[in-house]
Amino acid sequence: MTLTEVGIITGELLEIKKVKNSFHVCFPRAEVKDGAFTIGVYGHGNTKIKAKKDYCKQIAGKRIVVNPYSQNREEFSLPLNITYK
């Protein structure tokens, strides 16, 4: 599965921010489930591609929760292999 496909199934657009000399990548309304809690996860890198690859590692094999604090909350199980393209 690609990062683009994750965005399609979750209805999220990937957000890429440049902060000084690095990039930060995430789906802004999505968090990763960690036991009974959800946590914000971000990919970091000195290029957009490295940040996307890092984000793929952070969310691969996890349960992602979109809109975790609303009535529109949705959960998705992600595969172990997610590519950045």
C-alpha positions as CSV (number, residue, x, y, z in Angstrom):
1,M,0.0,0.0,0.0
2,T,1.2,3.5,-0.7
3,L,0.9,6.6,1.4
4,T,-1.4,8.0,-1.2
5,E,-3.7,5.0,-0.9
6,V,-3.7,5.4,2.9
7,G,-4.9,9.0,2.3
8,I,-7.6,7.8,0.0
9,I,-9.1,5.2,2.3
10,T,-8.9,7.5,5.3
11,G,-10.1,10.6,3.4
12,E,-7.0,12.5,4.6
13,L,-4.6,14.8,2.7
14,L,-1.0,14.5,3.6
15,E,0.4,17.6,5.2
16,I,4.0,18.5,4.6
17,K,5.5,21.4,6.6
18,K,9.0,22.8,6.4
19,V,10.4,23.9,9.7
20,K,13.9,25.5,9.4
21,N,16.0,22.8,7.6
22,S,13.7,19.8,8.0
23,F,10.3,18.6,6.9
24,H,7.5,17.2,9.0
25,V,4.8,15.0,7.4
26,C,1.4,13.7,8.8
27,F,-2.2,13.3,8.2
28,P,-3.4,16.2,10.3
29,R,-6.7,14.8,11.6
30,A,-5.2,11.3,12.2
31,E,-3.5,9.7,15.2
32,V,-2.1,6.2,15.9
33,K,-3.8,4.0,18.5
34,D,-1.4,3.0,21.3
35,G,-3.3,0.7,23.6
36,A,-6.3,2.7,25.0
37,F,-4.8,6.0,23.8
38,T,-4.2,7.8,20.5
39,I,-0.9,9.6,19.8
40,G,0.1,12.1,17.2
41,V,2.8,10.6,14.9
42,Y,4.9,12.6,12.5
43,G,7.5,11.8,9.9
44,H,10.7,13.8,10.0
45,G,13.5,14.3,7.5
46,N,15.8,16.7,5.9
47,T,14.0,16.1,2.5
48,K,10.3,15.6,1.7
49,I,11.0,12.0,0.6
50,K,12.9,11.2,3.8
51,A,10.1,12.6,5.9
52,K,7.5,10.6,4.0
53,K,9.6,7.4,4.4
54,D,9.9,8.1,8.1
55,Y,6.1,8.6,8.4
56,C,5.5,5.3,6.6
57,K,7.6,3.5,9.2
58,Q,5.8,5.3,12.0
59,I,2.3,4.2,10.9
60,A,3.0,0.8,9.2
61,G,1.2,-2.0,10.9
62,K,-0.7,0.3,13.2
63,R,-4.3,1.2,13.8
64,I,-4.9,4.8,12.6
65,V,-7.7,6.9,14.0
66,V,-9.2,9.8,12.0
67,N,-11.0,12.5,14.0
68,P,-10.2,10.7,17.3
69,Y,-12.1,13.2,19.5
70,S,-15.3,13.6,17.5
71,Q,-18.5,11.7,16.7
72,N,-17.1,11.1,13.2
73,R,-14.2,9.0,14.6
74,E,-13.0,6.2,12.2
75,E,-10.4,3.6,12.7
76,F,-8.4,1.8,10.0
77,S,-5.9,-1.0,10.3
78,L,-2.8,-0.4,8.2
79,P,-0.6,-3.1,6.6
80,L,3.0,-3.6,7.6
81,N,4.4,-2.5,4.3
82,I,3.6,1.1,3.3
83,T,5.6,2.9,0.7
84,Y,6.0,6.7,0.4
85,K,4.9,7.1,-3.3
